Amino acid sequence: MKAILMKEYGNEDVLFETEVEIPAVGEEEVLVEVKAFSINHVDIVTREGEFKAFRPLTFPHLLGLDFVGVVKEVGALCQSIKIGDLVTGINYGGTYTEYITIAEQAVVKLIQDVNVKETAAFPVIAVTAWAAVTDHGLVKPNQKVLIHGGAGGVGHIAIQLAKQAGAYVYTTGAERNTAFLKKLGADEVINYATTDFTTVATDVDVVIDTIGGDVQEKSFQSMKQGGRLISVVTKPSEELTEKYGVYSDFIRGIVSKETMIKLVNDLVAGRLTCHVEKEYPFSLDGVRKAQVELSQGHTRGKRIVII
């Protein structure tokens, strides 16, 4: 089968295309023929070596997390998933390949007429947004919530979840995304190119940070005492957290299987929307281009690769 691997840390040129054996299936695993997978920011920072100090890779390494595919083989002890099922999930063993093996308990079964492209783009950003807004942000009705980078992958799901929780939502974004963000449910869209968000979003209960850096540090000025700042990119300053009397945390998207099923069902039922900005072919050039364009920022929603 074809796979696109990384041979070492570096820029997109460390990715290479090769042929590898289709993996053997364990007793509690399923073999999935991948139909589409998404490109996530974590793929890029992993390739660049951001995590190598505490989570070094063995090379060659297979990148990728979320996918949609068809089950081609099931392990002897599998009970809930059958050959021919359409499934999605998050595979920490990588997805930039034609076939993957994954634990039966890690996949979510889909109806056959689901939108494959939207669903392939969805799991990672959905669980990250849920963890930020619900599990750690503890967003409640009538709270004021500021979501940075609302048009991005995590951001555009976080807006929808915050509105479903009954919050008043501010979000930062480019002028070209104003209508898109309003349609998602944002109450006020702050044009980051022309407006200082701290002058608009004040006494905020919860900040969801998908940007980091100076934006994250300035966000403390928008918060009420006792508020919560949840970042999905970098650990917030302990000094500023103490100075402003708030709670802050850096989180990853870790949720229960039940929550994953709920989120996928909400997507399939239309209660959540996942926007796919661009799709690419499954080729070395296609994957490299997808990573480069994602790293340039200003993405609306997600980018996916179709096999």
Contacts in CASP RR format, 6 or more apart in sequence:
PFRMAT RR
TARGET T0000
AUTHOR 0000-0000-0000
METHOD contacts of the structure
MODEL  1
MKAILMKEYGNEDVLFETEVEIPAVGEEEVLVEVKAFSINHVDIVTREGE
FKAFRPLTFPHLLGLDFVGVVKEVGALCQSIKIGDLVTGINYGGTYTEYI
TIAEQAVVKLIQDVNVKETAAFPVIAVTAWAAVTDHGLVKPNQKVLIHGG
AGGVGHIAIQLAKQAGAYVYTTGAERNTAFLKKLGADEVINYATTDFTTV
ATDVDVVIDTIGGDVQEKSFQSMKQGGRLISVVTKPSEELTEKYGVYSDF
IRGIVSKETMIKLVNDLVAGRLTCHVEKEYPFSLDGVRKAQVELSQGHTR
GKRIVII
1 19 0 8 1.000
1 20 0 8 1.000
1 21 0 8 1.000
1 22 0 8 1.000
1 97 0 8 1.000
1 98 0 8 1.000
1 99 0 8 1.000
2 17 0 8 1.000
2 18 0 8 1.000
2 19 0 8 1.000
2 97 0 8 1.000
2 98 0 8 1.000
2 282 0 8 1.000
3 17 0 8 1.000
3 18 0 8 1.000
3 19 0 8 1.000
3 20 0 8 1.000
3 62 0 8 1.000
3 96 0 8 1.000
3 97 0 8 1.000
3 98 0 8 1.000
4 15 0 8 1.000
4 16 0 8 1.000
4 17 0 8 1.000
4 18 0 8 1.000
4 63 0 8 1.000
4 96 0 8 1.000
4 97 0 8 1.000
4 282 0 8 1.000
4 284 0 8 1.000
4 287 0 8 1.000
5 15 0 8 1.000
5 16 0 8 1.000
5 18 0 8 1.000
5 59 0 8 1.000
5 60 0 8 1.000
5 61 0 8 1.000
5 62 0 8 1.000
5 63 0 8 1.000
5 96 0 8 1.000
6 14 0 8 1.000
6 15 0 8 1.000
6 16 0 8 1.000
6 47 0 8 1.000
6 57 0 8 1.000
6 59 0 8 1.000
6 60 0 8 1.000
6 61 0 8 1.000
6 63 0 8 1.000
7 14 0 8 1.000
7 15 0 8 1.000
7 16 0 8 1.000
7 59 0 8 1.000
7 60 0 8 1.000
8 14 0 8 1.000
8 59 0 8 1.000
9 47 0 8 1.000
9 48 0 8 1.000
9 49 0 8 1.000
9 52 0 8 1.000
9 57 0 8 1.000
10 47 0 8 1.000
10 48 0 8 1.000
10 49 0 8 1.000
11 47 0 8 1.000
11 48 0 8 1.000
12 47 0 8 1.000
12 288 0 8 1.000
12 291 0 8 1.000
12 292 0 8 1.000
13 288 0 8 1.000
14 47 0 8 1.000
15 47 0 8 1.000
15 284 0 8 1.000
15 287 0 8 1.000
15 288 0 8 1.000
15 291 0 8 1.000
16 60 0 8 1.000
16 284 0 8 1.000
17 283 0 8 1.000
17 284 0 8 1.000
18 60 0 8 1.000
20 97 0 8 1.000
22 31 0 8 1.000
22 99 0 8 1.000
23 31 0 8 1.000
23 99 0 8 1.000
23 100 0 8 1.000
23 101 0 8 1.000
24 101 0 8 1.000
25 31 0 8 1.000
25 73 0 8 1.000
25 74 0 8 1.000
25 75 0 8 1.000
25 101 0 8 1.000
26 75 0 8 1.000
26 76 0 8 1.000
26 101 0 8 1.000
27 75 0 8 1.000
27 76 0 8 1.000
27 77 0 8 1.000
27 78 0 8 1.000
28 75 0 8 1.000
28 77 0 8 1.000
28 78 0 8 1.000
28 103 0 8 1.000
28 104 0 8 1.000
28 105 0 8 1.000
29 75 0 8 1.000
29 78 0 8 1.000
29 101 0 8 1.000
29 102 0 8 1.000
29 103 0 8 1.000
29 104 0 8 1.000
30 71 0 8 1.000
30 73 0 8 1.000
30 74 0 8 1.000
30 75 0 8 1.000
30 78 0 8 1.000
30 81 0 8 1.000
30 87 0 8 1.000
30 101 0 8 1.000
30 102 0 8 1.000
30 103 0 8 1.000
30 104 0 8 1.000
30 107 0 8 1.000
31 71 0 8 1.000
31 72 0 8 1.000
31 73 0 8 1.000
31 74 0 8 1.000
31 99 0 8 1.000
31 100 0 8 1.000
31 101 0 8 1.000
32 67 0 8 1.000
32 69 0 8 1.000
32 70 0 8 1.000
32 71 0 8 1.000
32 72 0 8 1.000
32 87 0 8 1.000
32 99 0 8 1.000
32 100 0 8 1.000
32 101 0 8 1.000
32 102 0 8 1.000
32 107 0 8 1.000
33 69 0 8 1.000
33 70 0 8 1.000
33 71 0 8 1.000
33 72 0 8 1.000
33 98 0 8 1.000
33 99 0 8 1.000
34 67 0 8 1.000
34 68 0 8 1.000
34 69 0 8 1.000
34 95 0 8 1.000
34 97 0 8 1.000
34 98 0 8 1.000
34 99 0 8 1.000
34 100 0 8 1.000
34 307 0 8 1.000
35 67 0 8 1.000
35 68 0 8 1.000
35 69 0 8 1.000
35 70 0 8 1.000
35 116 0 8 1.000
35 120 0 8 1.000
35 306 0 8 1.000
35 307 0 8 1.000
36 67 0 8 1.000
36 68 0 8 1.000
36 69 0 8 1.000
36 116 0 8 1.000
36 117 0 8 1.000
36 120 0 8 1.000
36 279 0 8 1.000
36 304 0 8 1.000
36 305 0 8 1.000
36 306 0 8 1.000
36 307 0 8 1.000
37 64 0 8 1.000
37 65 0 8 1.000
37 66 0 8 1.000
37 67 0 8 1.000
37 68 0 8 1.000
37 95 0 8 1.000
37 96 0 8 1.000
37 120 0 8 1.000
37 304 0 8 1.000
37 305 0 8 1.000
37 307 0 8 1.000
38 64 0 8 1.000
38 65 0 8 1.000
38 66 0 8 1.000
38 67 0 8 1.000
38 120 0 8 1.000
38 121 0 8 1.000
38 122 0 8 1.000
38 124 0 8 1.000
38 302 0 8 1.000
38 303 0 8 1.000
38 304 0 8 1.000
38 305 0 8 1.000
39 64 0 8 1.000
39 280 0 8 1.000
39 287 0 8 1.000
39 290 0 8 1.000
39 291 0 8 1.000
39 294 0 8 1.000
39 302 0 8 1.000
39 303 0 8 1.000
39 304 0 8 1.000
39 305 0 8 1.000
40 64 0 8 1.000
40 65 0 8 1.000
40 66 0 8 1.000
40 124 0 8 1.000
40 125 0 8 1.000
41 294 0 8 1.000
41 295 0 8 1.000
42 65 0 8 1.000
42 124 0 8 1.000
43 63 0 8 1.000
43 64 0 8 1.000
43 65 0 8 1.000
43 291 0 8 1.000
44 291 0 8 1.000
44 294 0 8 1.000
44 295 0 8 1.000
45 51 0 8 1.000
46 57 0 8 1.000
46 63 0 8 1.000
47 63 0 8 1.000
47 291 0 8 1.000
62 93 0 8 1.000
62 94 0 8 1.000
62 95 0 8 1.000
62 96 0 8 1.000
62 97 0 8 1.000
63 94 0 8 1.000
63 95 0 8 1.000
63 96 0 8 1.000
64 91 0 8 1.000
64 93 0 8 1.000
64 94 0 8 1.000
64 95 0 8 1.000
64 96 0 8 1.000
65 90 0 8 1.000
65 91 0 8 1.000
65 92 0 8 1.000
65 94 0 8 1.000
65 95 0 8 1.000
65 123 0 8 1.000
65 124 0 8 1.000
66 88 0 8 1.000
66 89 0 8 1.000
66 90 0 8 1.000
66 91 0 8 1.000
66 95 0 8 1.000
66 120 0 8 1.000
66 121 0 8 1.000
66 122 0 8 1.000
66 123 0 8 1.000
66 124 0 8 1.000
67 88 0 8 1.000
67 89 0 8 1.000
67 91 0 8 1.000
67 95 0 8 1.000
67 100 0 8 1.000
67 120 0 8 1.000
68 86 0 8 1.000
68 87 0 8 1.000
68 88 0 8 1.000
68 110 0 8 1.000
68 114 0 8 1.000
68 116 0 8 1.000
68 119 0 8 1.000
68 120 0 8 1.000
69 86 0 8 1.000
69 87 0 8 1.000
69 88 0 8 1.000
69 116 0 8 1.000
70 84 0 8 1.000
70 85 0 8 1.000
70 86 0 8 1.000
70 87 0 8 1.000
71 81 0 8 1.000
71 82 0 8 1.000
71 83 0 8 1.000
71 84 0 8 1.000
71 85 0 8 1.000
71 86 0 8 1.000
71 87 0 8 1.000
72 83 0 8 1.000
72 84 0 8 1.000
72 99 0 8 1.000
73 83 0 8 1.000
74 81 0 8 1.000
74 82 0 8 1.000
74 83 0 8 1.000
74 104 0 8 1.000
75 104 0 8 1.000
78 104 0 8 1.000
79 104 0 8 1.000
80 104 0 8 1.000
80 109 0 8 1.000
81 87 0 8 1.000
81 104 0 8 1.000
81 107 0 8 1.000
81 109 0 8 1.000
85 109 0 8 1.000
85 110 0 8 1.000
86 109 0 8 1.000
86 110 0 8 1.000
86 111 0 8 1.000
86 112 0 8 1.000
86 114 0 8 1.000
86 116 0 8 1.000
87 107 0 8 1.000
87 108 0 8 1.000
87 109 0 8 1.000
87 110 0 8 1.000
88 107 0 8 1.000
88 108 0 8 1.000
88 110 0 8 1.000
88 119 0 8 1.000
88 120 0 8 1.000
88 122 0 8 1.000
88 123 0 8 1.000
88 264 0 8 1.000
89 102 0 8 1.000
89 106 0 8 1.000
89 107 0 8 1.000
89 108 0 8 1.000
89 123 0 8 1.000
89 260 0 8 1.000
90 106 0 8 1.000
90 123 0 8 1.000
90 124 0 8 1.000
90 127 0 8 1.000
90 260 0 8 1.000
91 100 0 8 1.000
91 102 0 8 1.000
91 106 0 8 1.000
93 100 0 8 1.000
93 102 0 8 1.000
94 100 0 8 1.000
96 287 0 8 1.000
96 305 0 8 1.000
98 282 0 8 1.000
98 307 0 8 1.000
105 257 0 8 1.000
106 257 0 8 1.000
108 260 0 8 1.000
108 261 0 8 1.000
108 264 0 8 1.000
110 119 0 8 1.000
110 264 0 8 1.000
110 268 0 8 1.000
111 268 0 8 1.000
114 268 0 8 1.000
117 276 0 8 1.000
117 279 0 8 1.000
117 304 0 8 1.000
117 306 0 8 1.000
118 267 0 8 1.000
118 273 0 8 1.000
118 274 0 8 1.000
118 275 0 8 1.000
118 276 0 8 1.000
119 264 0 8 1.000
119 267 0 8 1.000
119 268 0 8 1.000
119 274 0 8 1.000
120 304 0 8 1.000
121 274 0 8 1.000
121 276 0 8 1.000
121 301 0 8 1.000
121 302 0 8 1.000
121 303 0 8 1.000
121 304 0 8 1.000
122 263 0 8 1.000
122 264 0 8 1.000
122 267 0 8 1.000
122 274 0 8 1.000
122 302 0 8 1.000
123 260 0 8 1.000
123 263 0 8 1.000
123 264 0 8 1.000
124 253 0 8 1.000
125 153 0 8 1.000
125 154 0 8 1.000
125 155 0 8 1.000
125 156 0 8 1.000
125 157 0 8 1.000
125 274 0 8 1.000
125 301 0 8 1.000
125 302 0 8 1.000
126 157 0 8 1.000
126 260 0 8 1.000
126 263 0 8 1.000
126 264 0 8 1.000
126 267 0 8 1.000
126 272 0 8 1.000
126 274 0 8 1.000
127 253 0 8 1.000
127 254 0 8 1.000
127 255 0 8 1.000
127 259 0 8 1.000
127 260 0 8 1.000
127 263 0 8 1.000
128 154 0 8 1.000
128 157 0 8 1.000
128 232 0 8 1.000
128 251 0 8 1.000
128 252 0 8 1.000
128 253 0 8 1.000
129 154 0 8 1.000
129 155 0 8 1.000
129 157 0 8 1.000
129 158 0 8 1.000
129 161 0 8 1.000
129 208 0 8 1.000
130 157 0 8 1.000
130 161 0 8 1.000
130 253 0 8 1.000
130 255 0 8 1.000
130 259 0 8 1.000
130 263 0 8 1.000
131 251 0 8 1.000
131 252 0 8 1.000
131 253 0 8 1.000
131 254 0 8 1.000
131 255 0 8 1.000
132 154 0 8 1.000
132 158 0 8 1.000
132 208 0 8 1.000
132 230 0 8 1.000
132 232 0 8 1.000
132 251 0 8 1.000
132 253 0 8 1.000
133 139 0 8 1.000
133 145 0 8 1.000
133 158 0 8 1.000
133 161 0 8 1.000
133 162 0 8 1.000
133 165 0 8 1.000
133 206 0 8 1.000
133 208 0 8 1.000
133 230 0 8 1.000
134 161 0 8 1.000
134 165 0 8 1.000
135 251 0 8 1.000
135 255 0 8 1.000
136 228 0 8 1.000
136 230 0 8 1.000
136 249 0 8 1.000
136 251 0 8 1.000
137 206 0 8 1.000
137 208 0 8 1.000
137 228 0 8 1.000
137 230 0 8 1.000
138 206 0 8 1.000
138 228 0 8 1.000
139 145 0 8 1.000
139 161 0 8 1.000
139 162 0 8 1.000
139 165 0 8 1.000
139 166 0 8 1.000
139 167 0 8 1.000
139 205 0 8 1.000
139 206 0 8 1.000
140 165 0 8 1.000
140 166 0 8 1.000
140 167 0 8 1.000
140 205 0 8 1.000
141 165 0 8 1.000
141 166 0 8 1.000
141 167 0 8 1.000
142 166 0 8 1.000
142 167 0 8 1.000
142 168 0 8 1.000
143 165 0 8 1.000
143 166 0 8 1.000
143 167 0 8 1.000
143 168 0 8 1.000
143 205 0 8 1.000
143 206 0 8 1.000
144 167 0 8 1.000
144 168 0 8 1.000
144 170 0 8 1.000
144 201 0 8 1.000
144 203 0 8 1.000
144 204 0 8 1.000
144 205 0 8 1.000
144 206 0 8 1.000
145 162 0 8 1.000
145 167 0 8 1.000
145 168 0 8 1.000
145 169 0 8 1.000
145 170 0 8 1.000
145 204 0 8 1.000
145 205 0 8 1.000
145 206 0 8 1.000
145 207 0 8 1.000
145 208 0 8 1.000
146 169 0 8 1.000
146 170 0 8 1.000
146 171 0 8 1.000
146 172 0 8 1.000
146 197 0 8 1.000
146 201 0 8 1.000
146 204 0 8 1.000
146 206 0 8 1.000
146 207 0 8 1.000
146 208 0 8 1.000
146 219 0 8 1.000
146 222 0 8 1.000
147 155 0 8 1.000
147 158 0 8 1.000
147 159 0 8 1.000
147 162 0 8 1.000
147 169 0 8 1.000
147 170 0 8 1.000
147 171 0 8 1.000
147 172 0 8 1.000
147 186 0 8 1.000
147 207 0 8 1.000
147 208 0 8 1.000
147 210 0 8 1.000
148 155 0 8 1.000
148 171 0 8 1.000
148 172 0 8 1.000
148 197 0 8 1.000
148 207 0 8 1.000
148 208 0 8 1.000
148 209 0 8 1.000
148 210 0 8 1.000
148 211 0 8 1.000
148 212 0 8 1.000
148 215 0 8 1.000
148 216 0 8 1.000
148 219 0 8 1.000
149 155 0 8 1.000
149 171 0 8 1.000
149 172 0 8 1.000
149 173 0 8 1.000
149 210 0 8 1.000
149 211 0 8 1.000
150 156 0 8 1.000
150 158 0 8 1.000
150 159 0 8 1.000
150 171 0 8 1.000
150 172 0 8 1.000
150 173 0 8 1.000
150 177 0 8 1.000
150 181 0 8 1.000
150 184 0 8 1.000
150 186 0 8 1.000
150 210 0 8 1.000
151 173 0 8 1.000
151 174 0 8 1.000
151 177 0 8 1.000
151 180 0 8 1.000
151 181 0 8 1.000
151 299 0 8 1.000
151 300 0 8 1.000
151 301 0 8 1.000
152 210 0 8 1.000
152 299 0 8 1.000
152 300 0 8 1.000
152 301 0 8 1.000
152 302 0 8 1.000
153 210 0 8 1.000
153 275 0 8 1.000
153 299 0 8 1.000
153 301 0 8 1.000
153 302 0 8 1.000
154 208 0 8 1.000
154 210 0 8 1.000
154 232 0 8 1.000
155 171 0 8 1.000
155 208 0 8 1.000
155 210 0 8 1.000
156 180 0 8 1.000
156 181 0 8 1.000
156 184 0 8 1.000
156 273 0 8 1.000
156 274 0 8 1.000
156 275 0 8 1.000
156 300 0 8 1.000
156 301 0 8 1.000
157 272 0 8 1.000
157 274 0 8 1.000
158 208 0 8 1.000
158 210 0 8 1.000
159 169 0 8 1.000
159 171 0 8 1.000
159 181 0 8 1.000
159 184 0 8 1.000
159 185 0 8 1.000
159 186 0 8 1.000
160 184 0 8 1.000
160 185 0 8 1.000
160 272 0 8 1.000
160 273 0 8 1.000
161 272 0 8 1.000
162 169 0 8 1.000
162 206 0 8 1.000
162 208 0 8 1.000
163 169 0 8 1.000
163 184 0 8 1.000
163 185 0 8 1.000
163 186 0 8 1.000
164 271 0 8 1.000
167 205 0 8 1.000
167 206 0 8 1.000
168 187 0 8 1.000
169 185 0 8 1.000
169 186 0 8 1.000
169 187 0 8 1.000
169 188 0 8 1.000
170 186 0 8 1.000
170 187 0 8 1.000
170 188 0 8 1.000
170 189 0 8 1.000
170 190 0 8 1.000
170 197 0 8 1.000
170 200 0 8 1.000
170 201 0 8 1.000
170 204 0 8 1.000
171 181 0 8 1.000
171 186 0 8 1.000
171 188 0 8 1.000
171 189 0 8 1.000
171 190 0 8 1.000
172 189 0 8 1.000
172 190 0 8 1.000
172 191 0 8 1.000
172 192 0 8 1.000
172 197 0 8 1.000
172 211 0 8 1.000
172 215 0 8 1.000
173 181 0 8 1.000
173 189 0 8 1.000
173 190 0 8 1.000
173 191 0 8 1.000
173 192 0 8 1.000
174 191 0 8 1.000
174 192 0 8 1.000
174 193 0 8 1.000
174 298 0 8 1.000
175 191 0 8 1.000
175 193 0 8 1.000
175 194 0 8 1.000
177 189 0 8 1.000
177 300 0 8 1.000
178 189 0 8 1.000
178 191 0 8 1.000
180 275 0 8 1.000
180 300 0 8 1.000
181 189 0 8 1.000
182 189 0 8 1.000
184 273 0 8 1.000
188 200 0 8 1.000
188 201 0 8 1.000
190 197 0 8 1.000
190 200 0 8 1.000
190 201 0 8 1.000
197 218 0 8 1.000
197 222 0 8 1.000
198 218 0 8 1.000
198 221 0 8 1.000
198 222 0 8 1.000
201 222 0 8 1.000
202 222 0 8 1.000
203 222 0 8 1.000
203 223 0 8 1.000
203 224 0 8 1.000
204 222 0 8 1.000
204 223 0 8 1.000
204 224 0 8 1.000
204 227 0 8 1.000
205 223 0 8 1.000
205 224 0 8 1.000
205 227 0 8 1.000
205 228 0 8 1.000
206 227 0 8 1.000
206 228 0 8 1.000
206 229 0 8 1.000
206 230 0 8 1.000
207 219 0 8 1.000
207 222 0 8 1.000
207 223 0 8 1.000
207 228 0 8 1.000
207 229 0 8 1.000
207 230 0 8 1.000
208 230 0 8 1.000
208 232 0 8 1.000
209 215 0 8 1.000
209 216 0 8 1.000
209 219 0 8 1.000
209 229 0 8 1.000
209 230 0 8 1.000
209 231 0 8 1.000
209 232 0 8 1.000
209 233 0 8 1.000
209 236 0 8 1.000
210 231 0 8 1.000
210 232 0 8 1.000
210 233 0 8 1.000
211 233 0 8 1.000
212 231 0 8 1.000
212 233 0 8 1.000
212 234 0 8 1.000
213 234 0 8 1.000
216 229 0 8 1.000
216 231 0 8 1.000
216 233 0 8 1.000
216 234 0 8 1.000
216 236 0 8 1.000
216 237 0 8 1.000
217 237 0 8 1.000
217 240 0 8 1.000
219 229 0 8 1.000
220 229 0 8 1.000
220 237 0 8 1.000
220 240 0 8 1.000
220 241 0 8 1.000
220 243 0 8 1.000
220 244 0 8 1.000
220 246 0 8 1.000
221 244 0 8 1.000
223 229 0 8 1.000
223 244 0 8 1.000
223 246 0 8 1.000
225 244 0 8 1.000
225 245 0 8 1.000
225 246 0 8 1.000
226 245 0 8 1.000
226 246 0 8 1.000
226 247 0 8 1.000
227 245 0 8 1.000
227 246 0 8 1.000
227 247 0 8 1.000
228 246 0 8 1.000
228 247 0 8 1.000
228 248 0 8 1.000
228 249 0 8 1.000
229 236 0 8 1.000
229 241 0 8 1.000
229 246 0 8 1.000
229 247 0 8 1.000
229 248 0 8 1.000
229 249 0 8 1.000
230 248 0 8 1.000
230 249 0 8 1.000
230 251 0 8 1.000
231 248 0 8 1.000
231 249 0 8 1.000
231 250 0 8 1.000
231 251 0 8 1.000
232 250 0 8 1.000
232 251 0 8 1.000
232 252 0 8 1.000
232 253 0 8 1.000
233 250 0 8 1.000
234 250 0 8 1.000
235 250 0 8 1.000
236 248 0 8 1.000
236 249 0 8 1.000
236 250 0 8 1.000
237 248 0 8 1.000
238 248 0 8 1.000
240 248 0 8 1.000
241 247 0 8 1.000
241 248 0 8 1.000
255 263 0 8 1.000
263 272 0 8 1.000
266 272 0 8 1.000
267 273 0 8 1.000
267 274 0 8 1.000
274 301 0 8 1.000
274 302 0 8 1.000
275 300 0 8 1.000
275 301 0 8 1.000
275 302 0 8 1.000
276 301 0 8 1.000
276 302 0 8 1.000
276 303 0 8 1.000
276 304 0 8 1.000
277 299 0 8 1.000
277 300 0 8 1.000
277 301 0 8 1.000
277 302 0 8 1.000
277 303 0 8 1.000
278 290 0 8 1.000
278 293 0 8 1.000
278 303 0 8 1.000
278 304 0 8 1.000
279 303 0 8 1.000
279 304 0 8 1.000
279 305 0 8 1.000
279 306 0 8 1.000
280 286 0 8 1.000
280 287 0 8 1.000
280 289 0 8 1.000
280 290 0 8 1.000
280 303 0 8 1.000
280 304 0 8 1.000
280 305 0 8 1.000
280 306 0 8 1.000
281 305 0 8 1.000
281 306 0 8 1.000
282 305 0 8 1.000
282 306 0 8 1.000
282 307 0 8 1.000
286 305 0 8 1.000
287 305 0 8 1.000
290 303 0 8 1.000
290 305 0 8 1.000
293 299 0 8 1.000
293 303 0 8 1.000
294 303 0 8 1.000
END
